[in-house]
Amino acid sequence: MNDVPDRQAGTGGPEAGLAVAAELVADFGSRRRSPVERIQHILHDNPTLVPVIVLLLSLAAFGIIAGERFFSPFNLSLILQQVSIIGMLAAAQSLIILTAGIDLSVAAIMVLMSVIMGNLAVNMGVPTPIAIVAGFAGGAAAGLLNGILVTRVKLPPFITTLGTWNVFFALNLWLSGAQSIRSQDIDAHAPLLKFFGEAARIGGAKITFGVILMVLIFLVLWYMLNHTAWGRHVYAVGDDPEAAELSGIRTGRVLISVYALAGLVCAIAGWAAIGRVGSISPQSFYEGNLQSITAVVIGGISLFGGRGSILGALFGALIVGVFQSGLRIAGVDVLWQVFAIGWLIIIAVAIDQWIRRVSA
């Protein structure tokens, strides 16, 4: 008697059925992926690869187009200085977008906190360290307000932060009287406010303390997101809030903490912005909200939440800086620089959609 099940005749009992199923699974698993599918899987598992590749290609391309001027230490350090403030805002924006939200008020919080620091230290004679701490507390409180409106009042993040953007901008104008605090007044009463505008010279490069601060912020947030329970909860909430809730994660508390931390980062950026600009204007960095979102999107962080590395936002900000610098040195009109950045955003979103469709 033959103990081997007859697959063709459909005999052999349940053992034969299990054997056939195992063979089918093995056949499916052994199916070789096409080169495009392999690339798709690699990018899905390593989303930061896309902005890194784009950054390297951009550096190579503009090195050829713009020549030696582009790779001069002065120009490369200038790019870092130009993206430092937007990079910090992008770090704050990344925290929100990882939870599938968006924050249109990051730049307004930053400027409001710089105005508060300036008014306290320069106009009211408050000791500068106390003024800075007050600005940090105000930034965290502004972010906390956004978080409470999103979690407790159940307002959509887009509408919530659009509203608070107007509130914070109006407060900027009211507290400052629509007047800037001049660089000379800051130097005379609170020079510590311009600390992050100081620089260390290395050869022909000029690395400001603001650039170093930006890098440190990204590294600290990267560690928090990748090596703490809080960070895992942030990704879980962004990926599937209902599943995160069922698994025991206090999604409301996580969201509130994310918005509060983002507000604190914006306040730190406000201190750095004073050093970068040299003065305090209530209408500075007006486009900072959109520029921060641009850096995040180009950096490969999904607008749908739960996927991407915060370091990608740093690379995204650098890509924008490289494009603007390279096109400027090449003599391209500002209009077409904006045109190029617009296409970068569209391509980045298209790549993100393609990567999200990866098959198991």
C-alpha positions in Angstrom: 0.0 0.0 0.0 1.4 3.4 -1.0 1.5 5.9 2.0 2.1 8.9 -0.2 -1.1 10.9 -0.7 -2.4 11.1 -4.3 -2.6 14.8 -5.0 -4.0 14.4 -8.4 -6.9 12.2 -7.3 -7.6 14.4 -4.3 -7.1 11.6 -1.8 -4.9 11.2 1.2 -7.0 12.9 4.0 -6.2 16.0 6.0 -2.5 15.2 6.1 -2.3 15.5 2.3 -4.2 18.8 2.5 -1.7 20.2 4.9 1.2 19.0 2.7 -0.3 20.7 -0.3 -0.8 24.0 1.7 2.7 23.9 2.9 4.0 23.5 -0.7 1.9 26.4 -1.8 3.2 28.6 0.9 6.7 27.6 0.1 6.1 28.3 -3.6 4.7 31.7 -2.7 7.6 32.5 -0.4 10.2 31.4 -2.9 8.8 33.7 -5.7 11.6 36.0 -6.6 10.9 39.7 -6.4 11.7 41.9 -9.3 14.5 44.5 -8.9 11.9 47.3 -8.6 10.1 45.3 -5.8 13.3 44.8 -4.0 14.1 48.5 -4.1 10.6 49.2 -2.9 11.0 46.9 0.1 14.4 48.4 0.9 13.0 51.9 0.9 10.0 50.8 2.9 12.3 49.4 5.6 14.7 52.3 5.4 12.7 55.5 4.6 15.6 57.8 5.3 17.5 56.3 2.4 15.5 58.4 -0.1 16.4 61.9 1.2 20.0 60.7 1.7 20.3 59.6 -1.9 18.6 62.8 -3.1 21.0 64.9 -1.0 24.1 63.1 -2.4 22.8 63.4 -6.0 22.0 67.1 -5.4 25.5 67.8 -4.1 27.1 66.0 -7.0 24.9 67.7 -9.6 25.3 71.2 -8.3 29.0 70.6 -7.8 29.2 70.0 -11.6 26.7 72.8 -12.5 27.9 75.6 -10.1 31.6 74.6 -10.0 34.1 75.0 -7.2 32.2 77.9 -5.6 29.5 75.5 -4.5 31.8 73.2 -2.6 33.8 76.0 -1.0 33.8 75.8 2.9 32.2 79.2 3.1 29.2 78.2 0.9 28.7 74.8 2.6 28.7 76.4 6.0 26.4 79.1 4.8 23.9 76.5 3.7 23.9 75.0 7.2 23.4 78.5 8.7 20.5 79.2 6.4 18.6 75.9 7.2 19.3 75.9 10.9 16.1 77.6 12.0 13.8 75.9 9.5 15.5 72.7 10.5 14.5 73.2 14.1 11.0 73.9 13.1 11.0 70.8 10.9 12.1 68.8 14.0 9.0 70.1 15.8 6.8 69.5 12.8 8.1 66.0 12.4 6.8 65.1 15.9 3.3 66.2 14.9 3.3 64.6 11.5 4.5 61.2 12.9 1.2 61.2 14.8 -0.7 61.8 11.5 -1.3 65.4 12.5 0.0 68.7 11.2 1.0 72.0 12.9 0.5 75.2 11.1 1.5 77.3 14.1 5.1 76.2 14.6 6.6 79.4 13.2 4.1 81.6 15.0 5.0 80.0 18.3 8.7 80.5 17.6 8.4 84.1 16.8 6.0 84.8 19.7 8.5 83.2 22.2 11.3 85.3 20.8 9.2 88.4 21.2 8.4 87.4 24.8 12.1 86.8 25.6 13.1 90.1 24.0 10.4 92.1 25.8 11.2 90.6 29.2 15.0 90.9 28.8 15.4 94.1 26.8 12.3 96.2 27.5 11.5 95.1 31.1 14.9 94.5 32.5 14.2 90.9 33.5 17.5 88.8 33.9 18.1 87.2 30.5 18.2 83.6 31.8 14.8 84.0 33.4 13.4 85.6 30.2 14.7 82.6 28.2 13.1 80.1 30.6 9.9 82.0 30.4 10.0 81.7 26.7 10.6 78.0 26.9 7.6 77.6 29.3 5.5 79.7 27.0 6.4 77.5 24.0 5.5 74.4 25.9 2.2 76.0 27.0 1.4 77.0 23.4 2.0 73.4 22.2 0.0 72.1 25.2 -3.0 74.3 24.1 -2.8 72.8 20.6 -2.7 69.3 22.1 -5.6 69.8 24.4 -7.8 71.2 21.6 -6.9 68.2 19.4 -7.4 65.5 22.1 -10.0 66.9 24.5 -12.1 69.1 22.2 -11.6 66.6 19.3 -10.8 69.3 16.7 -8.8 68.3 13.6 -5.1 69.2 13.9 -5.2 71.2 10.7 -8.1 73.5 11.8 -6.8 73.7 15.4 -3.3 74.9 14.4 -4.7 77.2 11.7 -6.7 78.9 14.3 -3.9 79.1 16.9 -1.5 80.4 14.2 -3.8 83.5 13.9 -4.0 83.8 17.7 -0.2 83.6 18.2 0.5 85.9 15.3 -2.0 88.5 16.7 -0.3 88.2 20.1 3.1 88.8 18.4 1.9 92.1 17.0 0.2 93.1 20.3 3.1 92.4 22.6 5.6 94.0 20.2 3.4 96.9 19.1 4.4 95.7 15.6 7.9 97.1 16.3 11.2 95.2 16.1 13.7 95.1 18.9 16.9 96.4 17.4 20.3 94.6 17.4 21.9 97.5 19.3 19.3 97.3 22.1 19.8 93.5 22.4 23.6 94.0 22.6 23.2 96.6 25.3 20.7 94.8 27.6 20.7 91.1 26.8 23.6 89.9 24.6 22.9 86.3 25.7 19.9 86.3 23.5 22.3 86.4 20.5 24.4 83.5 21.8 23.5 81.1 19.0 24.6 83.6 16.4 28.2 83.3 17.5 30.4 81.0 15.4 33.4 78.9 15.4 35.7 79.3 12.4 37.2 76.1 10.9 39.3 76.9 8.0 37.1 78.8 5.6 33.9 77.5 7.2 31.9 79.4 9.8 29.9 77.1 12.0 27.4 78.9 14.2 26.3 77.6 17.5 22.8 77.6 16.0 23.8 74.9 13.6 25.3 72.8 16.4 22.0 73.3 18.4 20.0 72.1 15.4 22.0 68.9 15.1 21.8 68.3 18.8 18.0 68.7 18.8 17.6 66.2 16.0 19.9 63.7 17.8 18.1 64.0 21.1 14.7 63.6 19.4 16.0 60.7 17.3 17.1 58.9 20.5 13.7 59.6 22.2 11.8 58.2 19.3 13.9 55.1 18.7 15.1 54.1 22.2 12.3 54.9 24.6 8.8 53.6 25.3 7.4 57.1 24.6 8.9 57.0 21.1 7.4 53.6 20.3 4.0 54.9 21.5 4.3 58.0 19.2 4.8 55.7 16.2 2.0 53.4 17.3 -0.4 56.3 17.7 0.5 57.6 14.3 0.2 54.2 12.6 -3.1 53.1 14.1 -4.6 55.1 17.0 -7.4 52.6 17.6 -5.1 49.7 17.8 -2.7 51.7 20.0 -5.7 52.4 22.3 -6.7 48.8 22.5 -3.1 47.8 23.4 -3.2 50.0 26.4 -1.5 53.1 25.2 -2.9 56.4 26.5 -3.2 58.0 23.1 -4.5 61.3 24.4 -1.6 61.7 26.8 0.9 60.8 24.1 -0.6 63.4 21.7 -0.6 66.1 24.3 3.1 65.3 25.2 4.0 65.5 21.5 2.4 68.9 21.0 3.9 70.3 24.2 7.4 69.0 23.2 7.0 70.5 19.7 6.1 73.8 21.3 9.2 73.7 23.5 11.4 72.9 20.4 9.8 76.0 18.7 10.7 78.1 21.7 14.3 76.9 21.6 14.3 77.8 17.9 13.0 81.2 18.8 16.1 81.8 20.9 18.3 80.6 18.1 16.5 82.8 15.6 17.4 85.9 17.6 21.1 85.1 17.1 20.6 84.1 13.4 18.8 87.4 12.5 20.4 89.7 15.1 17.1 91.4 15.9 13.6 90.4 17.0 10.8 91.1 14.5 7.2 90.0 15.1 6.8 89.4 11.3 9.9 87.3 10.7 9.9 83.7 9.4 6.4 84.3 8.0 6.7 81.2 5.7 8.3 79.0 8.3 5.3 76.8 8.7 5.2 75.8 5.0 9.0 75.5 4.9 9.0 73.2 7.8 6.4 71.0 6.2 8.4 71.0 3.0 11.5 69.7 4.8 9.5 67.0 6.5 7.9 65.8 3.3 11.1 65.8 1.3 12.7 64.0 4.2 10.5 61.0 3.7 8.3 61.2 6.8 4.8 60.1 5.8 2.0 62.6 6.0 -0.2 59.7 7.0 1.8 59.2 10.2 3.6 56.3 11.8 6.4 56.0 9.3 9.7 57.7 8.8 12.8 58.9 10.7 13.1 62.3 12.2 16.6 62.5 10.8 14.9 62.5 7.4 13.6 66.0 8.2 17.2 67.2 8.7 18.2 65.8 5.3 15.0 67.4 3.8 16.0 70.8 5.1 19.5 70.3 3.8 18.2 69.3 0.4 16.1 72.5 0.2 19.2 74.5 1.2 21.4 72.8 -1.3 18.9 73.4 -4.1 18.5 77.1 -3.3 22.2 77.6 -3.0 23.1 75.7 -6.1 20.5 77.3 -8.2 21.4 80.8 -6.9 25.1 80.3 -7.7 24.2 79.0 -11.1 22.3 82.2 -11.8 18.8 80.8 -11.7 16.0 83.3 -11.0 14.3 83.0 -7.6 11.0 82.3 -9.3 12.5 79.1 -10.8 14.1 78.1 -7.5 10.6 78.1 -6.0 9.4 76.1 -9.0 12.1 73.5 -8.4 11.2 73.1 -4.7 7.5 72.7 -5.6 8.4 69.7 -7.8 10.6 68.3 -5.1 7.5 68.2 -2.8 5.4 66.6 -5.4 8.0 63.9 -6.2 8.6 63.3 -2.5 4.9 62.7 -1.9 4.6 60.4 -5.0 7.6 58.3 -3.7 6.0 58.0 -0.3 2.7 56.8 -1.9 4.7 54.3 -3.9 6.6 53.0 -0.9 3.4 52.6 1.1 2.0 50.3 -1.5 4.8 47.7 -0.8 3.5 44.2 -0.9 4.2 41.9 2.0 
